[in-house]
Amino acid sequence: MLRPLLSVFLTYVLSFVLLGIYWTNHHHKLHLADRINGKILWANLHLLFWLWLVSFVTGWMGENHFTSAPAASHLVPQLRRLMEDSPW
């Protein structure tokens, strides 16, 4: 009965785990800041946009049962965040 919803549920679990990792890392980074200014707030908004995109793409991936286009686009926000955190 609930079997058709399993792929949708699993994609949301994946999304929740990824967002939890991002949020925890972000929380630890903010504790390193001495004070918060406008640049930090805009960077926070930038992070929020990319995290929202993870949720959007996750829903799209779940609705389309992991077809190639939604699954590949699930990597876009991950790669963007990875590039932002890279030391280069």
Biotite code that builds the C-alpha atoms (Angstrom):
import biotite.structure as struc

atoms = struc.array([
    struc.Atom([0.000, 0.000, 0.000], chain_id="A", res_id=1, res_name="MET", atom_name="CA", element="C"),
    struc.Atom([2.762, 2.482, 0.887], chain_id="A", res_id=2, res_name="LEU", atom_name="CA", element="C"),
    struc.Atom([5.316, 0.912, -1.456], chain_id="A", res_id=3, res_name="ARG", atom_name="CA", element="C"),
    struc.Atom([4.837, 3.529, -4.239], chain_id="A", res_id=4, res_name="PRO", atom_name="CA", element="C"),
    struc.Atom([5.785, 6.249, -1.750], chain_id="A", res_id=5, res_name="LEU", atom_name="CA", element="C"),
    struc.Atom([9.018, 4.540, -0.679], chain_id="A", res_id=6, res_name="LEU", atom_name="CA", element="C"),
    struc.Atom([11.233, 6.300, -3.240], chain_id="A", res_id=7, res_name="SER", atom_name="CA", element="C"),
    struc.Atom([9.761, 9.694, -2.334], chain_id="A", res_id=8, res_name="VAL", atom_name="CA", element="C"),
    struc.Atom([10.284, 9.014, 1.368], chain_id="A", res_id=9, res_name="PHE", atom_name="CA", element="C"),
    struc.Atom([13.880, 7.869, 0.843], chain_id="A", res_id=10, res_name="LEU", atom_name="CA", element="C"),
    struc.Atom([14.743, 10.976, -1.147], chain_id="A", res_id=11, res_name="THR", atom_name="CA", element="C"),
    struc.Atom([13.438, 13.173, 1.653], chain_id="A", res_id=12, res_name="TYR", atom_name="CA", element="C"),
    struc.Atom([15.479, 11.174, 4.177], chain_id="A", res_id=13, res_name="VAL", atom_name="CA", element="C"),
    struc.Atom([18.554, 11.736, 2.000], chain_id="A", res_id=14, res_name="LEU", atom_name="CA", element="C"),
    struc.Atom([17.762, 15.436, 1.763], chain_id="A", res_id=15, res_name="SER", atom_name="CA", element="C"),
    struc.Atom([17.267, 15.718, 5.520], chain_id="A", res_id=16, res_name="PHE", atom_name="CA", element="C"),
    struc.Atom([20.622, 14.049, 6.225], chain_id="A", res_id=17, res_name="VAL", atom_name="CA", element="C"),
    struc.Atom([22.459, 16.303, 3.759], chain_id="A", res_id=18, res_name="LEU", atom_name="CA", element="C"),
    struc.Atom([20.791, 19.448, 5.086], chain_id="A", res_id=19, res_name="LEU", atom_name="CA", element="C"),
    struc.Atom([21.569, 18.360, 8.643], chain_id="A", res_id=20, res_name="GLY", atom_name="CA", element="C"),
    struc.Atom([25.253, 18.008, 7.750], chain_id="A", res_id=21, res_name="ILE", atom_name="CA", element="C"),
    struc.Atom([25.297, 21.423, 6.078], chain_id="A", res_id=22, res_name="TYR", atom_name="CA", element="C"),
    struc.Atom([23.485, 23.072, 8.968], chain_id="A", res_id=23, res_name="TRP", atom_name="CA", element="C"),
    struc.Atom([25.773, 21.543, 11.599], chain_id="A", res_id=24, res_name="THR", atom_name="CA", element="C"),
    struc.Atom([28.899, 22.629, 9.724], chain_id="A", res_id=25, res_name="ASN", atom_name="CA", element="C"),
    struc.Atom([27.447, 26.103, 9.230], chain_id="A", res_id=26, res_name="HIS", atom_name="CA", element="C"),
    struc.Atom([26.603, 26.355, 12.932], chain_id="A", res_id=27, res_name="HIS", atom_name="CA", element="C"),
    struc.Atom([30.168, 25.464, 13.882], chain_id="A", res_id=28, res_name="HIS", atom_name="CA", element="C"),
    struc.Atom([31.581, 28.012, 11.420], chain_id="A", res_id=29, res_name="LYS", atom_name="CA", element="C"),
    struc.Atom([29.410, 30.786, 12.842], chain_id="A", res_id=30, res_name="LEU", atom_name="CA", element="C"),
    struc.Atom([30.751, 30.081, 16.308], chain_id="A", res_id=31, res_name="HIS", atom_name="CA", element="C"),
    struc.Atom([34.196, 31.003, 14.979], chain_id="A", res_id=32, res_name="LEU", atom_name="CA", element="C"),
    struc.Atom([33.040, 34.499, 13.994], chain_id="A", res_id=33, res_name="ALA", atom_name="CA", element="C"),
    struc.Atom([33.790, 37.310, 16.420], chain_id="A", res_id=34, res_name="ASP", atom_name="CA", element="C"),
    struc.Atom([30.840, 39.372, 15.210], chain_id="A", res_id=35, res_name="ARG", atom_name="CA", element="C"),
    struc.Atom([28.182, 39.235, 12.523], chain_id="A", res_id=36, res_name="ILE", atom_name="CA", element="C"),
    struc.Atom([28.004, 41.929, 9.834], chain_id="A", res_id=37, res_name="ASN", atom_name="CA", element="C"),
    struc.Atom([26.185, 42.463, 6.551], chain_id="A", res_id=38, res_name="GLY", atom_name="CA", element="C"),
    struc.Atom([28.576, 40.222, 4.596], chain_id="A", res_id=39, res_name="LYS", atom_name="CA", element="C"),
    struc.Atom([27.888, 37.349, 6.949], chain_id="A", res_id=40, res_name="ILE", atom_name="CA", element="C"),
    struc.Atom([24.135, 37.866, 6.647], chain_id="A", res_id=41, res_name="LEU", atom_name="CA", element="C"),
    struc.Atom([24.317, 37.862, 2.829], chain_id="A", res_id=42, res_name="TRP", atom_name="CA", element="C"),
    struc.Atom([26.499, 34.749, 2.906], chain_id="A", res_id=43, res_name="ALA", atom_name="CA", element="C"),
    struc.Atom([23.889, 33.168, 5.176], chain_id="A", res_id=44, res_name="ASN", atom_name="CA", element="C"),
    struc.Atom([21.178, 34.045, 2.657], chain_id="A", res_id=45, res_name="LEU", atom_name="CA", element="C"),
    struc.Atom([23.312, 32.550, -0.111], chain_id="A", res_id=46, res_name="HIS", atom_name="CA", element="C"),
    struc.Atom([23.578, 29.306, 1.877], chain_id="A", res_id=47, res_name="LEU", atom_name="CA", element="C"),
    struc.Atom([19.832, 29.310, 2.462], chain_id="A", res_id=48, res_name="LEU", atom_name="CA", element="C"),
    struc.Atom([19.172, 29.553, -1.280], chain_id="A", res_id=49, res_name="PHE", atom_name="CA", element="C"),
    struc.Atom([21.360, 26.555, -2.082], chain_id="A", res_id=50, res_name="TRP", atom_name="CA", element="C"),
    struc.Atom([19.854, 24.541, 0.771], chain_id="A", res_id=51, res_name="LEU", atom_name="CA", element="C"),
    struc.Atom([16.378, 25.344, -0.531], chain_id="A", res_id=52, res_name="TRP", atom_name="CA", element="C"),
    struc.Atom([17.460, 24.122, -3.943], chain_id="A", res_id=53, res_name="LEU", atom_name="CA", element="C"),
    struc.Atom([18.453, 20.781, -2.388], chain_id="A", res_id=54, res_name="VAL", atom_name="CA", element="C"),
    struc.Atom([14.897, 20.356, -1.090], chain_id="A", res_id=55, res_name="SER", atom_name="CA", element="C"),
    struc.Atom([13.368, 21.329, -4.435], chain_id="A", res_id=56, res_name="PHE", atom_name="CA", element="C"),
    struc.Atom([15.525, 18.933, -6.435], chain_id="A", res_id=57, res_name="VAL", atom_name="CA", element="C"),
    struc.Atom([14.963, 16.180, -3.881], chain_id="A", res_id=58, res_name="THR", atom_name="CA", element="C"),
    struc.Atom([11.194, 16.478, -4.328], chain_id="A", res_id=59, res_name="GLY", atom_name="CA", element="C"),
    struc.Atom([11.605, 16.432, -8.107], chain_id="A", res_id=60, res_name="TRP", atom_name="CA", element="C"),
    struc.Atom([13.824, 13.363, -7.882], chain_id="A", res_id=61, res_name="MET", atom_name="CA", element="C"),
    struc.Atom([11.323, 11.534, -5.677], chain_id="A", res_id=62, res_name="GLY", atom_name="CA", element="C"),
    struc.Atom([8.377, 12.338, -7.943], chain_id="A", res_id=63, res_name="GLU", atom_name="CA", element="C"),
    struc.Atom([10.249, 11.027, -10.986], chain_id="A", res_id=64, res_name="ASN", atom_name="CA", element="C"),
    struc.Atom([11.570, 7.860, -9.289], chain_id="A", res_id=65, res_name="HIS", atom_name="CA", element="C"),
    struc.Atom([15.276, 8.630, -9.670], chain_id="A", res_id=66, res_name="PHE", atom_name="CA", element="C"),
    struc.Atom([15.297, 9.190, -13.439], chain_id="A", res_id=67, res_name="THR", atom_name="CA", element="C"),
    struc.Atom([18.576, 10.531, -14.774], chain_id="A", res_id=68, res_name="SER", atom_name="CA", element="C"),
    struc.Atom([17.818, 14.272, -15.112], chain_id="A", res_id=69, res_name="ALA", atom_name="CA", element="C"),
    struc.Atom([16.513, 14.830, -11.553], chain_id="A", res_id=70, res_name="PRO", atom_name="CA", element="C"),
    struc.Atom([19.178, 12.568, -10.062], chain_id="A", res_id=71, res_name="ALA", atom_name="CA", element="C"),
    struc.Atom([21.956, 14.403, -11.906], chain_id="A", res_id=72, res_name="ALA", atom_name="CA", element="C"),
    struc.Atom([20.572, 17.798, -10.915], chain_id="A", res_id=73, res_name="SER", atom_name="CA", element="C"),
    struc.Atom([20.615, 16.689, -7.286], chain_id="A", res_id=74, res_name="HIS", atom_name="CA", element="C"),
    struc.Atom([24.390, 17.007, -7.531], chain_id="A", res_id=75, res_name="LEU", atom_name="CA", element="C"),
    struc.Atom([24.313, 20.677, -8.602], chain_id="A", res_id=76, res_name="VAL", atom_name="CA", element="C"),
    struc.Atom([23.651, 22.161, -5.133], chain_id="A", res_id=77, res_name="PRO", atom_name="CA", element="C"),
    struc.Atom([26.089, 19.665, -3.571], chain_id="A", res_id=78, res_name="GLN", atom_name="CA", element="C"),
    struc.Atom([28.860, 20.612, -6.002], chain_id="A", res_id=79, res_name="LEU", atom_name="CA", element="C"),
    struc.Atom([28.141, 24.307, -5.524], chain_id="A", res_id=80, res_name="ARG", atom_name="CA", element="C"),
    struc.Atom([28.485, 23.997, -1.772], chain_id="A", res_id=81, res_name="ARG", atom_name="CA", element="C"),
    struc.Atom([31.619, 21.891, -2.167], chain_id="A", res_id=82, res_name="LEU", atom_name="CA", element="C"),
    struc.Atom([33.187, 24.569, -4.367], chain_id="A", res_id=83, res_name="MET", atom_name="CA", element="C"),
    struc.Atom([32.287, 27.243, -1.844], chain_id="A", res_id=84, res_name="GLU", atom_name="CA", element="C"),
    struc.Atom([33.975, 25.345, 0.988], chain_id="A", res_id=85, res_name="ASP", atom_name="CA", element="C"),
    struc.Atom([37.072, 24.425, -1.022], chain_id="A", res_id=86, res_name="SER", atom_name="CA", element="C"),
    struc.Atom([40.400, 25.958, -0.016], chain_id="A", res_id=87, res_name="PRO", atom_name="CA", element="C"),
    struc.Atom([41.257, 27.153, -3.590], chain_id="A", res_id=88, res_name="TRP", atom_name="CA", element="C"),
])
